[in-house]
Amino acid sequence: MKPDAQPARPAAGRSHWPALLGLLALVASVYRRHLTGDALFLGNFDRLNSFLNTLWLQCQGWEQGHTAGWDETMFMGRNLYALPFTYPNPLNYLVSLFPQADFFWVAGLVTILLHTLAGWCAYWFIHEVCRDRWAAFCGATIYQFSALAVLKITQNDMSFAVLIDIPLLLLVIRRLEPARFARGFLALSAVLAHLLIFCFLQKAAYALLLAGLYALTLSWSRRSWQPLLTLAAAGLVAALAAFPRIYGILQELKTLQRQISPDFDMKNFAALYQWQNFKGYDVWRWFNDGLFGRFFSEVFALNNNLNITEGMLMFSGLLTPFLILGGLLRWEGRWGGIFRRATAEVRLFYLLIALAIGVVTSMAVYRVFWELFLRLDFTHTRFLIAALLPQATLVALLIVRLRQSSGPAVDSARLAGGLALGAIACAGVYHFAGPTQPAVAVAMSASWADAGLTPLRGLATIMQPAPDLPPLRTPVVAWMNAAMLNRVVLTALLALLLGGLACWPRLRRWAGGGLAFFVIGFLTADMWNYTNLQFNGRQVGGVLPFYGSHSYWPERGTFLVPQADEVARVRARLEADAYRVALLSDTSELPLFTAPYIAPAWGLRVVEGYSSGVPVRLAALPWPGWALGLRTMTFGWQPATQLPWALLGFTNVKYAVRLTAPLYRLGPGRGDLAGTEMEIVPNPARVTPRVFVPAAVAEAASMVEARKTFFPSQDPNAGPALDPEITSLVEAHGSLPGLDQTGTAAAIFGDDEITLRTTASDRARIVVLNELFHPDWHAYAGGRETAIYPTNILMRGVLVPAGATEVILRFKSWGRPANLLLTSVAAFALALLVILAQRKLSPPRPAP
């Protein structure tokens, strides 16, 4: 086999601005209501409860002149430097420069910028491969508007940002040349460092897997180790730069619990796979993402048991799967040419698509990923993020091959006619499929063989759809949206027609670029329509926030950032500096999780939360089974009478507040806070203070022993057997000195620093902070470090030395920016050493 030739540089004089401006216009048009100020882009409730609430805290930190590290609002405290899905970055600082009242609008502008950059970066890589601006434009369009991209942009900016780095990674790897090693190596190191420092690490891992396979393929095809070795060296530099964040996250995961229920074995792969509810027939969403429901209300209406935020999210237009399959059958004008004429690069792209489909449809392939990622319970179908760019690139290559026989020049009539006819054909498919056809019942199972019969069963029943939905959900019956199935059928017929025309040499020469531009027009119109529906359909509006778990686009003036004076009144009414609160809501009008947004926005402290996991020590308390989830803790839908008041009092909760939709949308302070608009329920049980000096201290061998002592019955309603103010249990492992448990204590709580003041004593004492114990908190008295012990299962017991009246507690996480700055400098020095070594080892260039 001959080595694949390195691509030539782009032809001079050809402007890329029309394609880039076109991609920008497509993105701006789907965000049009946000840009004009008519509505706010909030995305779905996951974005508000994870990304936006963290961004809010980080912006507040920037406004005070520092990055925010410790968040006291959720889970009795959490480490913001160890969140796998985001990290403080310059974009946070940019948002913080604007008034708080414009927070949601400015955050949306940043999202629009990232969405545009993903399309632009994809365009440059795809154009590098196919050398055709219009084909690259089409590939970039279906990339930035794919089902997975649309979902991720509504969830988390830094999860979506991986889609920006992936094409940049592959572009730099493809352009690596020995003569320009330093430039390529530094660019590759910079992109990898950005990926590891700022982006969602799970998605970054899949991007690195894609980059490694791509570099290996190019090394094989070029008969050169340079791409693979350069990527490995750049990865080493980037890993050094990002080491504090990566190591900090690994350490943080040890303090968190990811558990579905106490009786569920998370290491049992079969049980975990069944719980994640993957079905083999989910693969048919590749042909139409709406076959089983386009959004939550459709899924519920069709009575489907399907998670539409996971699984086969590779949909990139109705024609895309048929183009991919057509290229697999016939490449370069020959049947089976993919195995004889295609480059190694093209074969890799097909392999990645097959692997992504295998992860969704095959339990065995999924298990390989589970083992590869150290048996963690992540949803590994998200590997699809590594198949999106290969899919878009293959579509572009196939479009180029539709018109390669017509010569380099394509007249404007064919261009305009092809694009117009493609868009009209797309509209025709949507029209004739019918928007309101009833659902079709199709009997299916989770096996791939049975999933293969899905379209035949659907076609057999589409003419006589069942008039009523089944009374109960069953795992062997799926309901398909008949209109969506019709679209697939009509598109399949269209694909057969196009394939026949493309295989007819005379007609192909006569049509020239018309077929190619027809496909471009069809796919562009199709993907814009899909994204516009997800962003601007009726389901995203309404008077209730995130109704039915949909995305939410509130009209201007109906979702506001709480004003400072309103926050101050709420905090004073709820005694927020001294006590925590519990948040209740009716899930028929509000999302399931309300605390993750409300607590930071209102400046409150709660034991509830939604993050990478529930702190192990917090989860160790005997909470009711309905309160704990895989990564969540909430009391939202329970009546006040059912709350575990004794446990809440133990964790410093004095009040419960029932939220309503007006309070949730408009923020606190709208009306009489002490009246009926804000329902406040006081805790009838004993409430443990935030800071206290226990009368006596006893040692506990472990957290488990302390839990058995405090809660021997494990009854959430029984309350603790000991009053921690009278007797506190400290996990000191025999290191406690003689104590004098007298006097009083008070504390001033800052962001990442706490000042603890107490009366003087000639002996040491333990002062308890009813805050979550975390190993990254350190205490100092008189300039010397003093111990912080796990106390009362989850609290902090600070050892105040004899004679000390003031102790300073500081949060020092491994992932703090100061550590990243040091490792980034070291990484840059390492990169220079690699460049110098490469120059020393490279053979001298021949004289001209």
N, C-alpha and C positions, 0 to 999 in steps of 0.2 A: 504493500500500500504506500502511495506517495504521501509525503507530509502535506498537510493542509497549508496552503499559502497564506501568508499574513495579508490582511486586507489593505487595499490602497486607500490613501487619504481622500476625503471628500473632494468632489470636483469643485474647482474654483468658480466663483461667480453665481453660484446657486444659493439663493437666500433661504434661510430657515425661518425667517420671521413670520411668514404667513401661517405655517404650521404651528409655531409656538403661540402666536396670537389666537389662532383658532382653538387651541387647547385651553388657553386662558378664558376665552369667551364662553366655551362650553361649561367650564367650572363656574364662572361668574353667573351664568344664566340659571343654574340650579340653586345658587345661593342668593338669587335676586332679591328676595324679601328681606334678607338680613342686610344686604348692601344698601338698600333703600331705606332701612329703618322701619319697615312695616311690621317685621316680626324678628324674633331672636332665634338664632340657631343654638339650641341647647343639646342636640343629639338625644340619645336615650337616657334612661335613668341611671345606667351604669356610668355614663360620662359624668353626670352631675354628682354621683355618689363616690366616685373614685378619683377621676382626673381633675375635674373642676374644683372640688373641695380642697384637694392638695395644692392646686395652682393658687387658690385663694389664700391659703396659709403661707405659701412661698412669697406671694406678692406682698402680703403684710410684713413678712420678714424683710424683704428688700426695702420697703418703705421706711423701716426702722434701721436700715443700714447694715443688715446682715442676712444670711440665709437661714431659713427656719429648719431646725433639726429635730426638735422634740415637739410632738403634737399632743397636748394634754386634753383635747376635746373628745377623743374616742378611745374605747378599750382601756380606760384609765391611763392612757398614754401609748404612743407608738413612735417608732423611729422613722422619720421622713427621709433620712439618708439611705435607708435600706429597703426602699420600695422597688420591686423588680420592674414596675411599669412606668416609672418616671423618676426624674432626678432634677434638682435645680439647674437651670440653664439660662442662657441669655434671653430666650423668648419670655421666660418668666419675668425677667427684669424689664423687658420692653413693655409688657402688660402693666407692670407696676407703675410705670411713668404716667399713666392716664388716671383720671379721677375714678374712685371706686364705683361711682354711679354708672360708669361706662364699662364695668368689668366684663359682663357677659358679651357685650357688643365687640369689644376689642379682642377678647379671647376668640370669638368667632372669626374675626379678620385674620388672626394668626392661623386658624384652621384652614381658611380659604387659601392662604399662602402656601401652606404645606400640601394641600390637595393639588394645587397648580404645579408645585415643584415636582411632585411624583410623576405627573404627566410629562413634564419637560425632561426629567432625567431618563424616563423610559424612552422618550423620543430619541434622545441622543444615542442610547445604546442600540435601539432597534435600527436606527438609521445606519449606525456603524456596521451592522450585520447585513442589512438588505440593500443599502445604497439607494433608497427611493423615499423621497420626502412624503409622498401621499400615503404609501404603505406604512411608513413609520408613524405618520399621524394617526392612521386607523389603529395600529397596534397600541400606541400610547393611549388612545381614547378608551379602548376596551380594557386596558390595564388600570387606568385611574378610576374607571366606572364599574369595575368588576364587582360582583356581589360581596366578596371579602373586603375589598377596598372601601366600598360604601358602608359596610358594617363597622369597620375599624375606625373610620373617620367620625362616626357617630358615637364611638365609645371612648377613644383615648388617642390624643395627638401623638404621643410617643410610641404607641403601638403602630399607628399608621406610618410614622416617620421611617420605619424599617423599609417601607415600600419606596422611599426616596433613596436610601442607601444601597438597596439591592442593585438597581441598574448602574449606579456609580461604581460599585465594586466590580461588576462584570465588565464595565467599560474600561476601567483602568487595567484590569487583568488582561483584557484583549489587546490593549495598546502597548503592553510591556515590550520594550525593545532593549537589547544590550547597550546600544549607543545612548539611550536616555534612561539608564537605570535609576539614577538619583531622583529624577523627577517622578517617575512612575512609583518608585518605592515610597517616597514621602507622601504622595497622593494616596496610595493604598493604605499606608499607616494612619493617615488622618481620617479617612472614611471609616476604617475599622475602629479607631479610637472613639469616634463619634457614636458608632453603633453600640459599643460596649459601655460607654459612659452615660449616654443620654436616653437610649431607646429601651423598649420592653425586652428584657433579656431572653425570654423564651422565644420570641420572634427572631431576636438576634442570633440565637443558636441555629435556627433553621436557615437563616441567611448565610451563616458561616458554613453550614453543610453544603449549601448550594455553591458558594464561592469555591470551596475545596474541590468539589466534583468538577466544576468548570475549569479550574486551574489544572487539575489532573488530566482532563480531556485535552486541553490545549498543549500541555507538556507532551502527551502521547502523540498527538497529531503533528506537532512541529518537531518532534524528535529532539526536544530540549527540556531540561529540567528547570529552566528559568522561571516560567509562570508559577510552578508549584513551590519552588524554593523561595521565590520573592514573596509569595503570599504567606508562607510559613514565617519568614523573617519579619514581615510587617505585622502578622498576627502576634508575634512575640513582643514587638514594640507596643502595640495597642493594648495587649494584656497587661503589660507593665504599667502603662498609663492608667488603665482602668482598675488596677488591682485593688485599691481601697474599696471601691464600690462593690466589686464582685465578692471579695472576701467578707465585706460587711454584710452583704445579703446572705451569704452562706452561714455566717454566724447568727444572723437574725432568724433564719429558718429554724434553728435549734430552739429558739424561744417561743415558736408558734406551733399551733396545732391545726392540722387540716384533717378534720374528722367528720364524717357524715353523721354518725351516731355511735354511742359507746359500744354497741354490739355489732358494728360493721367493721370487718377486717379490711383495712385499706391496702394491705399487701396481697390480698386475694385477687388475682388478676381477673378471673372469671366473674366474680361478684362486682368488681369495679367496672368492668366492661359492660355488664348488664345494666348497672346503675346509670352509666353515661348514655345508654339508650341509643346506640348506633344501630342502624338498620342498613342492610345491603342495598335495598331499593332506593336509599337516599341518593345514590349515584345519578338517578334520573334528573335530579335538580341541575346537573351540568347542562342539560338541554333547555331547561326553563326553571329558573329559581322559584317560580310561583306555582309549580305543579301541585305541591301539597299545602300551599298557602304562602302568600308573599309577605305577610306580616302577621303579628300575633292574633289579631281579631279574625283574620281569615283562617288561620290554623284552628282556632277555637270553633269557628262556625262550621268548618269541615269536620270537626270532631277528630282531629288527628293527634296522635301522641308522638310529636316530632319537635325536636329542638332546632328552630330555624336559625339560631345564632352559632351553631356548630355544624360539623359535617361537610357536605359537598357545597362549598361556597365559591366554586371556581367558575360560576356562570359569567360569561363575558359576551353575551349576545346569542341569539337563536341560531345564527349561521355558524358560529365558531366551532362547535363540536363536529359539524358536518365537514367543515374545511379541514380540521385536524384529522378526522378519519379518512377523508378523501386523499390527503397527502400521504397517509400511511399506506393506502392502496396503490396510489400512482404518484410517483415523484420524478421530476425531470422528464416527463413524457413516457415513462416506462412503468409497467405494472411491477410492483414490488421494488421500485427504484430506491426506496428509502434504505434498502439493505445493500444496494450496489453502487448507487450514485451519490447518496447524501454524504455530507461531511460528518466527521465525528461530533462536531458541535451540534448539528441538527439531530443526530441520533441521541445525544445526551438530553436534548430538550424533550424528545418523545419519551425517553426513559423517566424523566422527572414527572411528566404528566401521568404516566402509568403508575409510578410509585405513589403519587398523590391519590389517585383513584384507588389504589390498593389499600392505602391507610384507611380510607373511608369504608371500603367494602369488605375487607378481609381482617378477621380477628387475628390471624397469624402475623400479617404485616404490621398491624397496630402493635402487637406485642413486641416486635423487634424494636420499635421506637420506645416503648415503655421500658424495656431493658436498657436501651441505649441511654436514656435519661434517668438512670439510677432508680428505676421503679417508682418514680414520682407520679402523682395522680393527675398531672396536667393533661389537658385535652389535646392529644397529639395529632388530631385531624387538622390542627392549625398549621401543620407542615405545608398545607396548600399554599401558604404565602410564598413558598419557594418555587411553586409551579406556575404562578401567574405570569411572570416575565417570559419564561420559555414559551408559554402558550401564546402570548401576544406576539412574540417574535416569529413563531411559526406561522401565525396568521399573516403577518406582513410578508414573509418569504413566499407564502402561497399566493398572495395577491400579486406580487411581482411576477411570479411564474405564469399567472393568467395572461399577462400582456407582454411577456418578454419577446415574443415573435413579431411584435408590431414596431420594433425599433425604439430608439431613445426618445423620439419626439412624439408627443400625444397632442393632437389639436384640441383647441378649447371647446369645440362642439362635443367631442366625445367626453371630455371632462365634465362639462356642465350637464350633458344628457345622462351620463352614467350616474353621477351623484343624485340628480333629481329623480331618475327612475328608481334608484335604490331606495331613496327616502319614501317615494310613493308606494313602492312595493311593501316596504315595512308597514306603512300606514294601512295598506290593504290587508295584510296579514292580521293586524290588530282588529280591523273592522270586521272582516269576515269570520274571525274566530268567535266573535260575540262576547260582549263584556259581562253579560249577566246569566250565562248558561249555568244550569245546576251542576252539582258535584256528581262525580262518577265513582261508584264503589268498586274497588279492585282488590281482590283477595291476594295477599302477598305474605311472605315470611321474611325472615332476616337473612336467608341464604342467598348467595350470589346467583345460583342457578335459577332460583325462583324469581329473583329480581329481573332476570333476563326475559321473563314472560310478561313483565309489567305492561309494556306498550300494547302487546297483542290483547291482553285482557281489557285494557282501557279502550282500545278500538272496538272490541266486541260489545262493549256496553255503552259506548258514547251515544249511540242513536236512541237508546232507551234507558236513560239514567234513572236511578232509584229516586222516587219522589221525596222520600223522607230520610233523615239521618238515623243511624242506628242508636238505640237507647243507651248503649254502653260502649266505651272504647274497648277494643280488643287488639292484641298485638298482631293479628293476622289480617286485619282489614285496614286499608288506607283509602282515604277519600281524596280524589284528584279533582282539581279545579278544571272543569270541562273546557272552559275557554282557553286555559293555558295548554291543555292537551291538544286542542285544535290548532293552536299556534305552532306547536311542535310538528304536528302532522303536515300543515301547510308549508312550513319551512323545509321539512324533509323533501316534499315534492319539488319545492323551488331549488333546493340543493341538487336534486337529481337532474333537473333541467339544466342548471348551470354547469354541472359536471359533464353532461352530454355535450353542451356547446363548447366547453373547454377542450374536450377530447376530439372535436371535429375540426381538423386542421384548417379546412377552407373557411369555415365560418369564424374560426378563431382569428385568422388573418384579417378577415373582413371587419370583425368587431373591434379588433385592436385593443385599445385600453378601455373600451366600453364595459366589458365584463368586470375588469378590476375595479373601475370606479363605481359600478353598480354595487359590488360587494362593500366597498368603502361607505357609500351612501347608506346602504341598508344597515350595516353594523353601527355606524355613528348615530343614526336616527334611533335605532333600537336601544342602544345603551344610554343615550340621553333620556329617552322616554322612561327607561327603568329607573334611573337615578332620580329623575324629576318626580316620579310617583313616590319613591321612598322619602323624598325631602319635602314635597309639596302636595301630597295627596291629602284627602279629607281626614285620614286617620291621624295625622300629626297635629291637627288643630283641636278645637273643642274647649270647653270651659274647665275641664278637670286636667291637672298636670299628669302627663304620661299615662293617660287613661288606657287600660288594657295592655300595659307594658309597651306601648308604642313610643316612638320618638315624639318630641314635643317642640313645637314652634309656637310659643305664645305670641300673641299680638303685642304690639308696642304698648308699654304701660301696664301690662298685666303680670309681669314677672320682674321684680325689682330687687336690687341689692339693699339690704336693710341699712337705714341711715344710722349714723353714730349715736344720735340722741335716743333713737328707738332702742338700739342695742343696750345702751346704758340703763334705760328704764326697765327693760326685761331682766337684765342681770341683777339689778338692785331688787326687783320684786322677787326673784328666785334665789337670792343670796348666792349668786354664782361663784363668788370668790371663796366661799366657805363650804358649799355643798354641790353635789351633782344632782342631775335630774334624769328622769325616765320619760321617753317620748312615746305617746300613744296616737293612733290614727285609725281611721276607717279605711281599709284597703279598697273599698268600692269607689272611693273618690281620691285616694292618694296612693303612691307607690308602696310596695311592701316595705322598703327601707327608707325611712325619712331622717333618721338620726345622722347619717354620714354627711348630709347637706346642711341640715338645720343647726347642728352643734357648732361647726366652725363659723357659719354665717351669723349666728346669734351670739357667739362667744360663750357657749355653754360647755359643760363637761358632762359626759355620759359614760356609762359602762358598755353601751351598745357600740356597734361599729361594723365596718365592711372594708376588708383590706386583704393582704396576702394570706392571712390566717388569723385565728383567735389566739391571743397570748395563752400559753400553756397554763400559767398560774391562775389566770382569770377563769379559764375553762375548767379548772380543777374544782371550783365551787359546785355544789349540787344544784345547778340550774335545771329548770324543767326542760324536758326534751324538746319542746317547741321553740325554745329560746335560742338554741345553738344550731348553726349550720356549718357548711364546709369552711367558709371564710367569713361568716357573719354571726352577729348576735343582735337580736332585736326583740322588743316587746310590743311592736307596733299594733298588731290586730287584737290584742287581748283587752278585755274590760279591766278597769282598775281593780275590781274585786279579786281578779285572778292573778294579780302580780305577786311574785315572791317577795313581799315587803321586808321580811326579816333579812334576806340576802341583800336586798337593795340597801337597807340601812347599814349593814356590815360594810358595804362599799361606798358609804358616804352619800347615798341618794336620799334627799329629804322631800323632794316633790316629784310628782308625775304631771306632765302637761299633755293635754289632748289637742292635737293639731287639727285644723280644718283647712280646706282648700284655700280660702282667702288668706289665712295666716301663712300658709306654705308659699303662695305666689307673691304676696305683697310684703312679706317680712313682718317682724313684730311691731308693736306700737300703734297699730291701726285701730284706734278706739280705746275703750276703757280696759286696761290690762287686768284690773281687779274684778271686772264684771263678767258678763257671760261670753264675751268673744274669746277669751282665753280661759279655758277650764283648767284649774290647777287643783290637784289632789294631794294633800299632805300625806307623808308616810306615817302610818299609825304605829310602826315599830320603832325600836331604839335605833338611833342614827349615830354611827361612829364618827367622831370629828375628823377633820382633814389633818390636823396636827395635834399630837397629844404626848404626854409623858405617862406611860403606863405605871401603875402602882407597883407591879412586880413583873419580872421577866423570867421565863423558863426556857430551857433549850429544847429544840426539836431536832431529831436526827435528820429529817428530810421533809419535803413538802407533803409527801403522802402521810407521814406520821402527824404532821400539823393538821392536815385535813381530817384525819380520823378523830383527832382530839376535839376540834371545833365542831365537826358535823358527824357525830358517830352514827346517826340514823340515815344520813344522806337524803333527808327529807327537805326539799327546798322551802317548805312552809314552817319547819320546826325552828329555824333560827340557830345561831351559834350557841354551843354549850358553854362557852366562856365569853365574858365581856372583855374585849381586848384592852379597854381602858384600865381594867383591874389586873388582868394577866395577859401578857403578850408572849407568843411563842417565837423564838428566834432561832434560825438555822445557822448557828455560829460554829458548830463542830468543835466545841471545847475551847474556843479562843477568847471567850468573854473574860474581862478582868472583874475585880470587885466593883459592884455598882451601887449607886445611891439614887434610887428612883423617886426623887422628890423634886419640887420646883415646877415651873411652868415653861412653856415654849411657844414660840410663834414663828411664822415664816413669811417671807416676801417672795412670791413666785414670779420669776421672769420667764423669758422664752426658753433659753437653754441654761439658765442659772437660777438657783434658789438660795436665798440667804436665810439661814436658820439661826434664831437668837433664843437663848435660854438663860436662866439665872445661873450664877456661878455656884460651883460645888467643888469640894476638895477630892471628890472621887468621880469616876466616869459614870455616864448614864446613857440609856438608850432613849432616843426620841423617835417616835414613829410618825412617818408621813404616810397617810392613806392614799398613796400613789403607787402605780404599778412598779414593782421591782424590775430593774433592767440592769444588766452587767455593765453597760456603758455609762452609767452615772457614777461619778467619783466625788468624794467629799474631802474638804481640806479645812483644817483648823490650825491657825497660827502658821500657815505655810506648809504644813505637813499633812500628808494624806491620812485619813482615818477611814475606818471600815463602814460599809453599808451592807447590812445583812438582810436576806429575805426574812420577812417577819409576817406572822399571821397569814401564812400561805402565799399572799400576793403583795403585801405592803413592803415599805422600806423602813428598816430600823437603823438609824444613824447613830454610830457610837461617838458621843461627845466626850472628848478627853477631859480629865480633871483640870479644873481652872478655866476651861474655855467657855466663853459666852457667845461666840459666833462661829458658825460652820458654814462654809460656802460649798454648795453642790453644783457641779458642772457636768453637762452632757458632752461626752467625748466619744463620738462614734467613729469606727474605722472609716466609714464612708464620707466623712466630712470633707468639704472642698479643700481645706488646707492640706490634707494628706494627698488628695488628687493633684494638687499643684506640684507637690514635691515629686510624686511619681511621674507626672507628665514631663517635668524637667529631666528626670533620669531617663525617661523613654526617648526624649529628643536627643540626649547625649548618646544613647545606644544606637539610635538611627544613624547618627553621624559616623559612629564607629563602623556600622555595617557598610555604609557608603564608601568609607576609606578602605575597608577590607576588600570590597568588591573591586575597587580600582587597582589595588595592589595585585590581586589574583587574576585580573583580566589580562588576556594577551595584548601586547601592544598593537595599536592600529597600523595597518599598512600605510606607507607613504603614498600620498596622492600622485 
